[in-house]
Amino acid sequence: MSDVLLKVSDVARVFDVSPPWLNRVLERKPRVLLKAVDGVSLDIRRGETVGLVGESGCGKSTVARLIVGLYAPSRGRIEYDGVVLAGEGALATEGARRRRARRSMQMIFQDPYASLNPRWRVADIVAEPLLTQDEALPAAEISERVDKLLKQVGLSPKDRVKYPHQFSGGQRQRISIARALATDPKFLVCDEPTSALDVSVQAQVLNLMRDLQRRLGLTYLFISHNLAVVHHIADRVGVMYLGRIVELAPTPRLFGDPQHPYTRMLLDAVPDLHMTGQSRIAVAGEVPNPLDPPSGCTFHPRCPHANDRCRREVPRLIPAPGGGEVACHAVEERRLPPRVVPLHAA
């Protein structure tokens, strides 16, 4: 059995956002294509948590939806537990094997207020994946399974008769986690599962997820804007910018010695009382229009270290000092100055 559970190879997703055909003909406008994901490669090992961070619109959630099958990739290959789910070789894979693999991965969505059906009782919400998988399951077995799942996430079996509006935000997210665990998955895609919660509730949900991971042997892809949350839960972190991964490294290395200028800017933007009075490099400029991305390295209009090569040539992921990978010409050419580390972090 391979140590790699999920293998994403050069996956891309292009959306056609053109005006209707007749409008294009009358106004003589070309088709407009949006590259939401542009060649992402990622391996996730069994039992680990990989974090994915980046500004809004960088393609994090699109990667999540490609992995679980909500979107089909325009290019590339997705392989899960030895089964090709999308791309070259997928059609040759037996349909039953693909269905079993799909059941082994589930997704937790960002907003617990929107991801639960307000007209369904908790028992029906948690049991839905079980019934979808096997409609012939006895009612007593489903009821027993629902009670067990609610206990696993810190809720009472008595909550099964309630509706989502009777719970707090943290409790609703616990219901979402129980629903995701219903089919005994190995892999969970967590799309900003704590961003809609208060800070104290975030900590409770994160601790619950780490406890479930230890007890059930789960593997996570954890997507978030919050670098502190990712630092707390992830074993490795990938940084995305405009549809591409620009840096991927073990968490201690990425937070202790970030290589890519964009990663450094993200970390410098995090409030830190110990750095009061010290100069920082703010995240300059705005994210370019994804409908018309810059040539070469898409970060070069905002990068203080960009040169002519950055404007012409797309950087590829190369091994980074201290572990991990980075896609940056300045790092490759060793012209990036060392990052100043605060005294308290040294």
C-alpha positions as CSV (number, residue, x, y, z in Angstrom):
1,M,0.0,0.0,0.0
2,S,1.4,3.4,-1.0
3,D,2.0,6.0,1.6
4,V,0.4,8.6,-0.7
5,L,-3.4,8.7,-0.3
6,L,-4.1,11.5,-2.8
7,K,-2.1,12.5,-5.8
8,V,-3.0,15.6,-7.8
9,S,-0.9,16.0,-11.0
10,D,-0.9,19.2,-13.1
11,V,-4.6,19.8,-12.6
12,A,-6.2,22.8,-14.2
13,R,-9.8,24.1,-14.4
14,V,-10.9,26.7,-16.9
15,F,-14.4,28.3,-16.8
16,D,-16.0,29.8,-19.8
17,V,-17.4,33.2,-18.6
18,S,-18.1,34.6,-22.0
19,P,-21.3,36.5,-22.8
20,P,-24.0,34.6,-24.6
21,W,-23.2,33.5,-28.2
22,L,-25.5,36.0,-29.8
23,N,-24.1,38.9,-27.8
24,R,-20.6,37.9,-28.9
25,V,-21.6,37.7,-32.6
26,L,-23.4,41.1,-32.5
27,E,-20.8,42.9,-30.4
28,R,-17.8,41.0,-32.1
29,K,-16.3,40.0,-28.8
30,P,-14.1,37.0,-28.2
31,R,-14.7,34.2,-25.8
32,V,-13.6,34.9,-22.2
33,L,-11.9,32.1,-20.3
34,L,-11.1,32.1,-16.6
35,K,-8.2,29.9,-15.4
36,A,-9.3,29.3,-11.8
37,V,-6.7,26.6,-11.3
38,D,-3.6,26.4,-13.5
39,G,-1.4,23.4,-13.1
40,V,-1.6,22.4,-9.4
41,S,0.3,19.3,-8.3
42,L,0.0,18.0,-4.8
43,D,0.6,14.7,-2.9
44,I,-1.1,14.1,0.5
45,R,0.1,11.2,2.6
46,R,-2.1,9.0,4.8
47,G,-2.8,10.5,8.2
48,E,-1.4,14.0,7.6
49,T,-3.0,17.4,7.3
50,V,-2.1,19.6,4.4
51,G,-3.1,23.3,4.7
52,L,-3.8,25.4,1.7
53,V,-3.7,29.2,2.1
54,G,-3.9,32.3,-0.1
55,E,-5.9,35.4,-0.8
56,S,-9.5,35.2,-1.9
57,G,-9.9,34.2,-5.5
58,C,-6.6,32.2,-5.7
59,G,-8.3,28.9,-6.5
60,K,-8.2,27.1,-3.1
61,S,-11.9,26.2,-3.0
62,T,-11.8,25.2,-6.7
63,V,-9.0,22.7,-5.9
64,A,-11.2,21.3,-3.2
65,R,-14.2,20.9,-5.5
66,L,-12.0,19.3,-8.2
67,I,-10.8,16.7,-5.7
68,V,-14.2,15.6,-4.4
69,G,-15.7,15.6,-7.9
70,L,-18.0,18.6,-7.8
71,Y,-16.0,20.0,-10.8
72,A,-14.3,18.1,-13.6
73,P,-10.7,19.1,-14.3
74,S,-10.0,20.7,-17.7
75,R,-6.5,19.1,-17.6
76,G,-4.5,16.9,-15.3
77,R,-5.0,13.7,-13.3
78,I,-6.4,13.0,-9.8
79,E,-5.6,9.7,-8.2
80,Y,-7.0,8.6,-4.8
81,D,-5.9,5.4,-2.9
82,G,-4.6,3.9,-6.2
83,V,-7.8,4.7,-8.1
84,V,-7.8,7.2,-11.0
85,L,-10.8,9.5,-10.4
86,A,-10.2,12.0,-13.2
87,G,-7.8,12.4,-16.1
88,E,-5.9,9.9,-18.1
89,G,-6.8,6.4,-17.1
90,A,-10.1,7.3,-15.4
91,L,-12.3,5.7,-18.0
92,A,-10.4,2.5,-17.8
93,T,-11.1,2.3,-14.1
94,E,-14.1,0.2,-13.0
95,G,-17.1,2.4,-12.1
96,A,-17.6,0.5,-8.8
97,R,-14.0,1.2,-7.7
98,R,-14.4,4.9,-8.5
99,R,-17.7,5.0,-6.5
100,R,-16.1,3.3,-3.5
101,A,-13.2,5.7,-3.6
102,R,-15.6,8.7,-3.8
103,R,-17.5,7.4,-0.7
104,S,-14.2,7.4,1.1
105,M,-13.8,11.2,0.8
106,Q,-16.1,13.8,2.2
107,M,-16.2,17.6,2.4
108,I,-16.9,20.0,5.2
109,F,-18.2,23.4,4.0
110,Q,-17.4,26.9,5.2
111,D,-20.8,28.2,6.4
112,P,-22.7,25.9,8.8
113,Y,-25.7,28.2,8.4
114,A,-26.0,27.5,4.7
115,S,-24.7,23.9,4.4
116,L,-27.5,22.4,6.5
117,N,-31.1,22.0,5.3
118,P,-33.2,24.2,7.7
119,R,-36.3,22.1,7.1
120,W,-34.6,18.8,8.1
121,R,-34.1,17.4,11.6
122,V,-30.6,16.6,12.7
123,A,-31.2,12.9,12.4
124,D,-32.2,13.2,8.7
125,I,-29.2,15.5,8.0
126,V,-26.7,13.1,9.5
127,A,-28.3,10.0,8.0
128,E,-28.5,11.4,4.4
129,P,-25.1,10.0,3.3
130,L,-26.0,6.6,4.7
131,L,-29.2,6.4,2.8
132,T,-27.6,7.7,-0.4
133,Q,-25.0,4.9,-0.1
134,D,-27.5,2.1,0.8
135,E,-31.3,2.7,0.7
136,A,-31.9,-0.8,2.1
137,L,-30.3,-0.1,5.5
138,P,-32.6,-1.0,8.4
139,A,-34.0,2.0,10.3
140,A,-32.8,0.7,13.6
141,E,-29.2,0.5,12.3
142,I,-29.4,4.0,10.9
143,S,-30.7,5.4,14.2
144,E,-27.9,3.7,16.1
145,R,-25.3,5.0,13.7
146,V,-26.7,8.6,14.0
147,D,-26.6,8.5,17.8
148,K,-22.9,7.2,17.7
149,L,-21.9,10.0,15.3
150,L,-23.5,12.7,17.4
151,K,-21.6,11.4,20.4
152,Q,-18.4,11.4,18.5
153,V,-18.6,15.1,17.7
154,G,-19.7,16.1,21.3
155,L,-23.4,16.4,20.9
156,S,-26.2,14.4,22.6
157,P,-28.4,11.8,20.9
158,K,-31.3,13.8,22.2
159,D,-30.4,16.5,19.7
160,R,-31.4,14.3,16.8
161,V,-35.0,15.6,16.8
162,K,-34.0,19.3,16.7
163,Y,-33.6,21.6,13.7
164,P,-30.4,23.5,12.7
165,H,-31.8,26.9,13.8
166,Q,-31.9,25.6,17.4
167,F,-28.1,25.3,17.5
168,S,-25.2,27.7,17.8
169,G,-22.7,28.1,14.9
170,G,-20.1,25.8,16.6
171,Q,-22.8,23.1,17.2
172,R,-24.0,23.4,13.6
173,Q,-20.4,22.8,12.4
174,R,-20.3,19.7,14.6
175,I,-23.4,18.5,12.9
176,S,-21.6,19.0,9.5
177,I,-18.7,17.0,10.8
178,A,-21.0,14.2,11.9
179,R,-22.6,14.1,8.5
180,A,-19.2,14.0,6.8
181,L,-18.1,11.0,9.0
182,A,-21.3,9.1,8.3
183,T,-19.8,6.9,5.5
184,D,-16.5,6.2,7.5
185,P,-14.3,8.3,5.2
186,K,-10.5,8.2,5.1
187,F,-10.1,11.7,3.7
188,L,-11.9,15.0,4.5
189,V,-11.6,18.2,2.5
190,C,-12.2,21.0,4.9
191,D,-13.1,24.3,3.1
192,E,-12.6,27.0,5.7
193,P,-14.6,25.1,8.3
194,T,-13.9,27.6,11.1
195,S,-13.9,31.0,9.4
196,A,-17.6,31.7,10.2
197,L,-17.1,30.9,13.9
198,D,-16.0,32.9,16.9
199,V,-12.4,32.5,18.0
200,S,-13.2,30.5,21.1
201,V,-15.5,28.2,19.1
202,Q,-12.8,27.8,16.4
203,A,-10.5,26.4,19.0
204,Q,-13.1,23.9,20.1
205,V,-13.8,22.7,16.6
206,L,-10.1,22.5,15.7
207,N,-9.4,20.4,18.8
208,L,-12.3,18.1,17.9
209,M,-10.9,17.6,14.4
210,R,-7.5,16.8,15.7
211,D,-8.9,14.3,18.2
212,L,-11.0,12.7,15.4
213,Q,-8.0,12.5,13.2
214,R,-6.0,10.6,15.9
215,R,-8.9,8.2,16.8
216,L,-10.1,7.5,13.3
217,G,-6.9,7.8,11.3
218,L,-8.2,10.6,9.0
219,T,-6.4,12.6,6.4
220,Y,-7.2,16.3,5.9
221,L,-6.9,18.9,3.2
222,F,-7.5,22.0,5.3
223,I,-8.3,25.3,3.4
224,S,-8.1,28.6,5.3
225,H,-7.3,32.3,5.2
226,N,-6.2,32.2,8.8
227,L,-2.5,31.5,9.0
228,A,-2.7,31.0,12.8
229,V,-5.3,28.2,12.3
230,V,-3.2,26.5,9.6
231,H,0.0,26.8,11.8
232,H,-2.0,25.0,14.6
233,I,-3.4,22.1,12.6
234,A,-1.3,21.5,9.4
235,D,1.7,19.2,9.0
236,R,2.5,20.8,5.6
237,V,1.3,24.1,4.0
238,G,0.8,25.0,0.4
239,V,0.6,28.7,-0.6
240,M,-1.6,29.5,-3.6
241,Y,-1.5,32.6,-5.8
242,L,-3.7,33.1,-8.9
243,G,-4.4,29.4,-9.5
244,R,-0.9,28.1,-8.8
245,I,1.0,26.7,-5.8
246,V,4.0,29.0,-5.3
247,E,5.4,27.3,-2.1
248,L,4.8,24.0,-0.4
249,A,6.7,23.1,2.8
250,P,6.5,21.5,6.2
251,T,4.8,23.9,8.6
252,P,7.8,24.7,10.8
253,R,10.0,25.5,7.8
254,L,7.3,27.6,6.0
255,F,6.5,29.7,9.1
256,G,10.1,29.9,10.3
257,D,11.9,30.4,7.0
258,P,9.5,31.3,4.2
259,Q,11.2,31.4,0.8
260,H,8.7,32.9,-1.7
261,P,8.2,36.7,-1.5
262,Y,4.4,36.3,-1.4
263,T,4.6,33.9,1.6
264,R,6.8,36.4,3.3
265,M,4.3,39.2,2.7
266,L,1.5,37.1,4.0
267,L,3.4,36.4,7.2
268,D,4.5,40.0,7.6
269,A,0.9,41.1,7.4
270,V,-0.1,39.0,10.5
271,P,-0.4,41.3,13.6
272,D,2.4,40.7,16.1
273,L,2.9,42.8,19.2
274,H,6.6,41.8,19.4
275,M,7.3,43.5,16.1
276,T,5.9,46.9,17.1
277,G,8.1,49.7,15.6
278,Q,9.9,47.3,13.2
279,S,9.7,47.8,9.5
280,R,7.6,45.4,7.5
281,I,7.0,44.8,3.8
282,A,3.2,45.1,3.4
283,V,1.3,43.1,0.8
284,A,1.5,45.7,-2.0
285,G,-1.0,46.2,-4.8
286,E,-4.1,44.2,-5.7
287,V,-4.5,40.7,-7.0
288,P,-4.4,41.0,-10.8
289,N,-7.5,40.3,-12.9
290,P,-7.7,36.5,-13.3
291,L,-9.3,37.0,-16.7
292,D,-6.1,38.8,-17.9
293,P,-3.2,37.5,-15.7
294,P,0.3,38.9,-16.0
295,S,2.8,37.2,-18.2
296,G,5.6,35.1,-16.6
297,C,5.3,34.9,-12.9
298,T,1.9,36.2,-12.0
299,F,3.2,37.7,-8.8
300,H,5.8,39.9,-10.5
301,P,3.6,43.2,-10.5
302,R,3.6,43.1,-6.7
303,C,7.0,41.6,-6.1
304,P,9.9,43.9,-5.0
305,H,12.5,41.4,-6.3
306,A,11.1,40.9,-9.8
307,N,13.3,41.2,-12.9
308,D,12.9,40.7,-16.6
309,R,13.0,37.0,-16.3
310,C,10.1,37.1,-13.9
311,R,8.1,39.0,-16.4
312,R,8.8,36.6,-19.2
313,E,9.1,33.1,-17.8
314,V,6.7,31.1,-15.6
315,P,8.7,29.7,-12.6
316,R,8.5,26.0,-11.8
317,L,8.5,24.4,-8.4
318,I,12.0,23.5,-7.4
319,P,13.4,22.1,-4.1
320,A,13.7,24.8,-1.5
321,P,16.5,25.2,1.2
322,G,15.5,23.5,4.4
323,G,12.8,21.3,2.7
324,G,9.7,21.8,0.6
325,E,9.3,23.4,-2.9
326,V,9.1,26.9,-4.1
327,A,8.3,28.5,-7.5
328,C,10.4,31.7,-7.6
329,H,13.2,32.8,-10.0
330,A,14.7,35.0,-7.2
331,V,15.0,32.0,-4.9
332,E,16.5,29.9,-7.7
333,E,19.0,32.7,-8.5
334,R,19.8,33.3,-4.8
335,R,19.1,37.0,-5.0
336,L,16.4,37.0,-2.3
337,P,17.7,38.6,1.0
338,P,17.3,36.6,4.2
339,R,14.1,37.3,6.1
340,V,14.5,39.2,9.4
341,V,13.2,37.0,12.2
342,P,11.8,38.8,15.4
343,L,14.0,38.3,18.4
344,H,11.3,36.5,20.4
345,A,10.9,33.9,17.6
346,A,14.7,33.3,17.2
